Amino acid sequence: MAKTDRGDSNTAQIGRAHRMRPASGLRAALLLALAMLALAAPSAFGAKVASPFGAVYEHLSYGPRLAQQVNVFDSGTPNSPIVVLVHGGGWRIQYTLSRFASESMALQQQGFTVFDINYRQDSERRPAFPVEPEDVMLATRWAIDNAASFHGDPRSVFLLGGSAGGQLAGIAAEQMNAASPG
């Protein structure tokens, strides 16, 4: 029995798509190089804009994954308390980083340096736990390590979130405090 044109064209398309991908080792090396650049120079991939209350650094990378991004609302006042803002969304909905800009600006106006984060999401192939709390902890450590660049005080950190984000903030705070009390 002869194959139909439809079957042949599907096979050809799959074959072409497979051949067009770079080798997995090369792809991994490129991703690692981009991640290292992002971590070494956090403002390299972010845009600096202004809010009525200070500078805002958009789409900075706090980790090597695409979803591990943060918008930073700089208070402009040295040694400002830090707020790490964790969005909700039922562990599966990834909001745009600008969704909580008004809340971040309200906190910025009150003298906080705000780190509004995104994190990897639950999916059919990857469960929410432990990935999501790990991302919140990674973002919090990044905020602490980079606090001085944004006028933040690394000794005064608050995790704030709503819905699933509130639960993730609580889990991350508890685990970070257990690892290093106080």
C-alpha positions in Angstrom: 0.0 0.0 0.0 1.4 3.4 -1.0 1.8 6.3 1.5 -0.4 9.3 0.9 1.1 12.7 0.2 -0.2 13.9 3.6 1.9 11.3 5.4 5.0 12.0 3.4 4.7 15.8 4.0 4.2 15.4 7.7 7.2 13.2 7.9 9.3 15.7 5.9 8.2 18.6 8.1 9.1 16.7 11.3 12.4 15.8 9.8 13.2 19.4 8.8 12.2 20.7 12.3 14.4 18.2 13.9 17.4 19.0 11.7 17.0 22.8 12.3 17.5 22.5 16.1 21.0 23.1 17.3 22.7 20.2 19.0 21.5 19.9 22.6 25.0 20.4 24.0 25.4 23.7 22.0 21.9 24.8 23.0 22.8 24.2 26.7 26.1 26.0 26.4 24.3 29.0 24.8 21.7 29.1 27.5 24.3 28.9 30.2 26.3 31.7 28.6 23.2 33.9 28.5 22.3 33.1 32.1 25.8 33.9 33.2 25.7 37.3 31.4 22.3 38.1 33.0 23.6 37.2 36.5 26.9 39.1 36.1 25.3 42.3 34.8 21.6 42.4 35.9 20.8 45.6 34.1 22.1 44.3 30.8 18.7 42.8 29.8 16.5 45.1 31.7 15.1 48.5 30.7 15.3 51.4 33.1 12.2 53.5 33.2 10.8 55.9 35.7 7.7 55.8 37.9 6.5 59.0 39.6 8.3 57.7 42.7 11.7 56.6 41.4 13.5 54.3 38.9 12.1 51.0 37.8 14.3 48.3 36.3 12.3 46.0 34.1 12.8 42.3 33.2 16.0 41.6 35.1 17.0 38.0 35.4 17.4 36.5 38.9 18.1 33.0 37.6 18.9 31.1 34.4 15.4 30.2 33.4 13.3 32.5 31.1 10.5 32.8 33.7 12.9 33.8 36.5 12.5 37.6 36.0 11.9 40.5 38.2 11.0 44.2 38.0 12.7 46.3 40.6 11.1 49.5 41.9 14.0 51.4 43.4 13.0 53.5 46.4 15.8 56.0 45.8 16.5 56.2 49.5 19.5 54.3 50.8 18.8 51.3 53.2 15.1 51.1 52.3 13.3 48.0 53.4 12.9 45.4 50.7 9.6 43.8 49.6 9.6 40.7 47.4 6.2 40.7 45.8 4.9 37.2 44.7 1.9 37.0 42.4 -0.8 34.5 42.7 -2.5 32.6 40.0 -3.3 29.1 41.2 0.3 28.0 40.6 -0.4 27.8 36.9 -1.1 31.4 35.7 1.9 33.5 34.8 1.0 37.2 34.9 3.0 39.8 33.1 5.4 41.6 35.4 3.6 44.9 34.8 0.3 43.5 36.3 1.2 44.6 39.8 3.0 47.8 38.9 0.5 50.0 40.7 0.9 48.0 43.9 4.7 48.1 43.5 4.6 51.9 42.9 2.4 52.4 46.0 5.0 50.5 48.1 7.8 52.4 46.4 6.1 55.7 47.3 6.0 54.5 50.9 9.8 54.1 50.9 10.2 50.4 50.0 12.4 48.9 47.3 10.1 46.4 45.6 11.2 43.2 43.7 8.1 42.1 41.8 8.9 38.6 40.6 7.8 35.9 38.2 8.6 32.2 38.7 8.3 28.9 36.9 4.8 27.5 36.8 3.1 24.2 37.4 2.4 22.2 34.3 1.6 18.7 33.1 5.3 17.9 33.1 6.5 19.9 36.1 4.6 20.1 39.4 4.5 23.3 41.3 6.4 21.9 44.3 9.3 22.3 45.0 10.0 24.4 41.9 7.9 27.4 42.7 9.0 27.9 46.4 12.6 27.4 45.2 12.2 30.2 42.6 10.8 32.5 45.3 13.8 31.7 47.5 16.2 32.2 44.6 14.6 35.6 43.8 14.7 36.6 47.5 18.4 35.7 47.7 19.0 37.7 44.5 17.2 40.7 46.0 19.3 40.5 49.1 22.6 40.1 47.2 21.7 43.0 44.9 19.9 45.2 47.5 22.6 47.9 47.5 22.3 48.4 43.8 18.7 49.4 44.3 19.0 51.3 47.6 17.6 48.3 49.6 18.6 47.1 53.0 19.5 43.4 52.9 18.7 43.1 56.6 15.1 44.2 56.2 13.3 41.9 53.8 9.5 41.2 53.6 7.9 38.6 51.4 4.4 39.6 50.3 2.0 37.7 48.1 -1.6 37.1 47.3 -3.5 33.8 46.9 -1.0 31.2 45.7 1.7 33.9 45.9 0.9 34.3 49.6 1.4 30.6 50.2 4.6 30.6 48.2 5.9 33.6 50.2 5.0 31.8 53.4 6.7 28.6 52.4 9.8 30.4 51.2 10.1 32.5 54.3 9.7 29.5 56.6 12.4 27.5 54.7 14.8 30.4 54.5 14.4 31.2 58.2 14.9 27.5 59.1 18.1 27.4 57.0 19.4 30.7 58.6 17.3 31.8 61.6 16.7 35.5 61.8 
